[in-house]
Amino acid sequence: MPPRRALTPRRILPFYLRATYHHVMSDKTIFGVRAVSEALQSGHRVNRVYLAKESRAHGAARLAGEAKAAGVRFDFVPQAKLNELTGTREHQGVAAMISPVDYVSLDALLAGCPPKATLLVLDQVQHPKNLGMLIRSATGAGVSGVVLPARGGALLDESVVRSSAGTVLRMPIAVAKNLSRTLRTLREAGFWNYAFDAGGKTDLFRVDWPDRCALVMGNETTGLRPGVLKGCDEIVSIPLANGLDSLNVAVAAGIALFQVHAARRAEAHNGGRP
């Protein structure tokens, strides 16, 4: 008779993930109609909801509306994709990816900002490594928070945690359903919104940074969307030499963030004078 395997302690899950066979968690994925619905309604940190195109399960179609109301991305995918994500066919046509990071509301983010504050707003940055490096630079530059779009960008997953060297776990991060509207809210809170674009008329190294500023960086390939660009107060570019026309978004943001950080430090050293 082979030796008995040692028992390992059970991981304690939230009640809605352990109620029935269909309320299961596999790694960072939850699945089943009730489990995903409970996660959405309870404000659990859901990154994205996947719905099977072929699903006929009771309640599965309703989850698209719940995800939209919660500002969570959702996609309709083939049944085979859900089988692969969950490792089972018993997912009832729905699964959700759970973020390792707790998000904050925009109101909470703004409430936590000091009188002199810098925010980083990212418009559909696609690559997890770039996102992680952006957040790491933002942390080092004293940024008060990061704003991400609800749809179209990289998910905050384990690869982002690794590439940020763990700094994503202590950076306040808010998700915006509509970035253009969010930029208006930032302006109302006293922030001056700086878009970064190669065609910008304002030289980064000549900016007189205000007490509150938001640096808005775009997608690695397409840059900022027109609606987001329109919501900014000024368009800034980084002067480049040797015919170079652009930089990696994480590199460009790092240069800009530490330029603001240097200005803040100089003001503090000079008793508040620029």
LINMO-V246223 format. One line per field, one symbol per residue. ss: DSSP state (A for helix, B for strand, O for the rest). phi: phi as a letter, one per 20 degrees, with the letter a starting at -180 (. if undefined). psi: psi as a letter, one per 30 degrees, with the letter a starting at -180 (. if undefined). A space follows every 10 residues. Layout:
ss: ???
phi: ???
psi: ???
This chain:
ss: OOOOOOOOOO OOOOAAAAOO OOOBBBOOBB BOAAAAAAAA AOOOOBBBBB BBOOOOOOOO OAAAAAAAAO OOBBBBBOAA AAAAAAOOOO OOOBBBBBOO OOOBOAAAAA AOOOOOBBBB BBOOOOOAAA AAAAAAAAAA OOOOBBBBBO OOOOOOOAAA AAAOOOAAAO OOBBBBOOAA AAAAAAAAOO OBBBBBOOOO OBBAAAOOOO OBBBBBBOBO OOBOOAAAAA OOOBBBBOOO OOOOOOOOAA AAAAAAAAAA AAAAAAAAAO OOOO
phi: .ffffffdff fedggfecfb gedcddlddd bogfffffff femffeebdd dffefcffnf fffffffffe mdfbcecfgf ffgffembee dmmbbbeeef deedffffff feffgdbcdd dddmfeegff ffffffffff emfercddff cndffecfff gffelnfffc efcdddfcff ffffffffen edededbgef eefgedfeff fcbdedddfg demefgffgf eeebddcdfd dlmfdacgff ffffffffff gffffffffe mnef
psi: klkkkkkkkk kklleffgel efikkjcgkl lkeeeeeeee ffglikekkk kkegkgkkfe effeeeeeef gkkkkkllee eeeeefglfh fggklkkkkf kkllleeeee ffklejkklk kkjhkekeee eeeeeeeeef ggkflkkllf kflkkjaeee eefghffffg kkkkkkejee eeeeeeefgg kkjjkkkfgk fkkeggkjkl ekkkkjkake efakleeeef glfkkkljkl lhgkfllkee eeeeeeefee eeeeeeeeeg hfk.
